[in-house]
């Protein structure tokens, strides 16, 4: 085999930041976005975009699934490792 084909598909770039999106409950604000590591400016800009998509949107809202996918794509583009914490009521939503 040539060197050009000797690579693994799992060679994804290392994340440069991390964010956890936590569902706080049925009373707005519904979401809290925290970060364990990464550039402060990058994280703050990501938080603003996430808040714009999720601010008044609880997980059971039909629009949540689309916006969750958009947030995930945004995090992937920015190399942000993303974790969702939806609590007991929202766990089933992670895999939908």
PyMOL commands that set and color helices and strands:
alter all, ss='L'
color gray80, all
select helices_A, chain A and resi 3-5+40-54+63-77+87-95
alter helices_A, ss='H'
color red, helices_A
select strands_A, chain A and resi 17-23+31-34+80-85
alter strands_A, ss='S'
color yellow, strands_A
deselect
rebuild
show_as cartoon
